[in-house]
Amino acid sequence: MRRMEQHAQILVFSGRSNPSFTSSVCETLGIELGRLEVIRFSDGELSVEIDDNVRGRDVFIVQSTSSPANDHLMELLIMIDALKRASASRVTAVIPYFGYARQDRKLRARVPITAKLVADLLTTAGANRILSMDLHAGQIVGFFNTPVDNLNSLPVVLPYLRNRYGEHDLTVVSPDMGGVERARHLATRLDNTPIAVIDKRRSGPNLVAEMNVVGEVEGRTCIIMDDMIDTGGTMVKAADVLLKEGAKQVVACCTHPVLSGSAIELLEKSSLVEVVATDTIPVPRAHHASKLTVLSVASLFAEAIRRIHNEDSISSLFR
């Protein structure tokens, strides 16, 4: 990644969701982190004070809407509003992990499409552009009335998997039908590795009742590719099913390590040989485990920010 020359028109600010990630982005760009203060009042309300002059500047706010999702989302909206009222020329919301993305469609009567609501909130707050990574569903891009750049983690994840597991006797596995396209993108770049799909039937949210494997996995290293790992239950059950079908070993790979509840402990005790994730969501030190490998995508976001600022192509990053 090219380092960016100091430019009078760009500023990068960080919310509180992942400040170390934002610091890495700024270090790669060769700029200083913008100064702001988030204030929490005694009743829980938030306010923001911007300590840098942003008038006429091209501003980027880095904030994953990860747990606590509501606090981080509200903080992001307030930061956008503060920057727009301070006459920033353009405000880009850099959201490495876009929370509420799983509520992207209406599966039952009288339920919300919250991903669309969040998109509307960001636009109404004043975000001129959105930069995110591996959105849960492609249609979320269409929920916005502003430009959206949806990065993917393959430029970082692919070299690691290739160096560690080679390109022979591999099968890329999608944990459900909705993730087939994601699995195919990885498989195509791993020397056209075959893919398999796990047909799973859910009995409720985060509950999987039954799994069946469609595809050849016997004697192969299986890489389960998903956009996120939440409770870890799906990955653990998928690994057991694949090994039962004759897989040699199973690796879990995701972009967003949500890892709620006792997910880390569950993954550590599982039959998975490794869990590969990125740093779109910070993983607390207490959660670090022998099977967990966290790869940084900060340099990828830094390059995307540089290209947006310079009006260069983003898609060429992935060719």
N, C-alpha and C positions, 0 to 999 in steps of 0.2 A: 504494500500500500504506500502511495506517495504521501509524504508529509505535506501539510498545507501551509502556504505562506500566510503570515499575519495579514488579515484583511479587515479594514475598518468597519465593514458592514455586517460581520457575522458575530453572533454570540450564542453560546450553548449554556443552558441552565439545567440543573438537576432537581427533580423532586426527591422525596425521601425514600422511594421504593428501592432504589439500587444506586446509591451515590458512587460507589467504587467503580461500577460499570461506566458511569458518565465520566468519571475521572480518566479512565482508560481511553475513552473516545476522544477526550480533549487532548490527552497526551499524544495520541496518534495523529491528531490534526495539527498539533503544535501550537495550541492556543490555551489561554487560561479559562478556567471554569467561571461562568458568570456568577455574580453574587446576589443571593436573595435569602430572605428569612421567612420561614413558615411559622406562624404564631398560632398556638392552640389556646383558646379561652377556657375558663373554668367550666363552662357548660358544654364543652366539646366542639364548639364552632372553630373553624379555621380561617385564617387570614394570611395574606402574603404581602411582603414588602420587597420590592425590587431595588437593589442597591447600586445598579449600574444604569447609565443612560442608554435607553434602548430606542430613542427616537430615530426613525428611519433605518433601523438595523434589521438584518435578516436573522431571526431568532429561532432557535431550536430548543424545545423542552423535552428532556429525556425522562420518561416516567412509565414504568410497567404498572398496569392496574392489577397487580397481584395482591395476595393477602397482606393486610386487610383491604379487600378490593374497594369497598365503599369509601374508605378514607383516602386511598390513593387516587381514586377516580375524582372525588370532590376536590382534592388538592390540585389535580391537573386542571380541572375546569377553572378553578380560581386563579391559577397561574396564567392561563391563557387570557382570561378576562383582564387581569392586571396588566399584562403586556400590551394588549390591544388598546387599553385606556391610556397607556404610556406612549402611544403612537409608534409602536414597532411597525416596520414596513410589512413584514410577513412573519407569521407564526406557524411553525411546523411542529406538530405534536409527534414526537418520536416515542412510540409505544412498543417496545420490544415484545412484551406479552400483552395481548389485548384481552382483558377480562370480559366475562359475560358472552364470549364468542360462541359458547356451546348452546346458548339460547338464540339460535339463528333462524328458527322456523317454528311453525305452529303445528305441533304433533297431535294436540288434543284441543277440544273446545275450551274456550275461556282461559287461555294461557297467553302470556305476553311474548313478543319477539324483542327481547331485551337488547340484543346486539344492535338492532336498528335504533332503539331508543338511545343507547349510548352514542351511536354515530350522530344522531340528531343533536344530542347535548353538546358534543364536541364542536360541531359546526356552528351551533347557536352561540357557544361561548366565544367563537372567533377564530378557531383553527383554520388556517388557509390550506393546509396540506397535512396528510397523515403518512408517517413512515412506520411500518410494523414488520413483523416476521412470522411466517408460517401461520397465517390466520386459519382458524379451525375449519372454515369453509370458504371457498372462493367467492360465493355470492356476497359475502360481507363487504367486499370492495364496492359493490353496487349500492350498499346502504348509504354511502356518503355522497353528498353533492359537491365534494371537493376532491382534488386529485389524491389518490392513495397509491403508495409504493409498498408492495408486499414482498419483502425479501424472503429468501429461503436459506436455510443453514447448510446446504450441501457443500458450498465452497470450503467450509471448515470441517464438517463431519466426514465428508467423503475421503479426503486424504488420510485421516486418522483410521478409518475402517479399513482402507486399502493397505496401509502399512501394517496394521495389527493382524488382520485376518486374510490378507491376500485377496485373490480374485477367483480362486478355484474351489469347487465343491461348496458354493454358497447358495443360499436361497433367501431372498428378501420376502418377508412376511408382512402382510397387512393385517392388523388385528380386527378389522371389520371391513364391510363392503365399501364404506365411505372413504376409506384410506387407500384404495387401490391405486389411484393416480399418484399419490405421494410415494408409495412403494415402487411403482413403475419408474418414476424419475430416478430414484436411487439405483434400481436394478439396471437401468439402461446405461448408467455411468460406471457401473461395476462390470464392464465387459459383457453387457447383456445377460446378466445373471437371471435365472428364472425366478418367478414370484409365486407365492402361495397366499391364500386368503383364509382367514379364520371366520367361519360363519357362527356368530354368537347371538344368542337369544337372551335379552335382558328381562328380569322379573321386576325391575325397579331402578331408580337412579343409583349408579355406581354398583349395581348388583347384576351379576351374570349367572344365568341359570344353566346354560348349555353351550358347548363349543364343539365345532367340527372343522377339520382341516381339509381344504380343497387345494391340491397341488402336491408336488413331489418334494418330500423333506427327508426321506430316509438316508442316513449316512452323511448328511450335510450340516454345515454350520448355518443356522437360521438367524437372521437379523430381523427382529421385529421392529418395524419403523412406524412411529406415530408422532403426532404433533405435540402431545403432552402426556405426562404420567401424573395422575392425580392421586388416588388412593393406592395404586399399584396392584389392585386386585386383578384387573384384566391381564396385565403383563405376567403375573405369577401363574395364573391359570393357563394362559396361552403357552407359556414355557413348558408346563407339565404336559399339556396335550401334545405339543410338538415332540417332546422326548418320548412320549408314549407311542407316537407314530414313527419313531426310529431316528429322530434327529441326533446328530453327534453332539452338538452343544447349541445353546441358545443365548443370543445377545439382545438386550433391549436398547433401543435408540430413540431418543425424542429430542425435540427442540426446547420445550418448556418444562422444567422440573417443578411442577406444582407441589407434589409430595406432601399432601395434606394428611393430618392424623398420624397414624403409625406406619406410613408408607415406607420409610427408610428401613425400619426394622423388618417389615414384611419382605422387602426386596432382598435384604441381606440374608434372610433365612431361606430364600427361594432357590430354585435350581438354575437360575440365571448365572452365567459366568461373569457378566459385566453389564452395567447400566451406563450408557453414554448419554449425556445431556449437554446443554449449553448454559451460559450465564445470563439469559434473558430475565431469569428470576434468581435472586441471590439464594444460595444454599447455606444456611447457618452452619457454623463450624460444628455444632453439636450433631448436625445431620451428616457430616462427612463420614463415609463408610468405605470399606475396602473394595466394594464392588462398584462404587460410583466414580465415574470420570466426568469432570466438567470441562468443556472446551469453551474458550472465549470467542464470541462473535463481535466484540467491541470494534475491532479493526474493520470488519465488514460494514458496520453501521457508520463508522467514521468516514469510510470511502463513499458510502451512499450520501451522507450529509455533504461532503465536499462536492459531489456531483450535482446534487440538488441546488446547492448554492451557486455553482458555476454554470447551471443549466446544461449539464452534460447528461448522457444517457445512463440510466440505471440498469436497464435490461442487459447491456453489454457485460455487466459484472458476472453474468451466469452463463455466458456462451463458452 
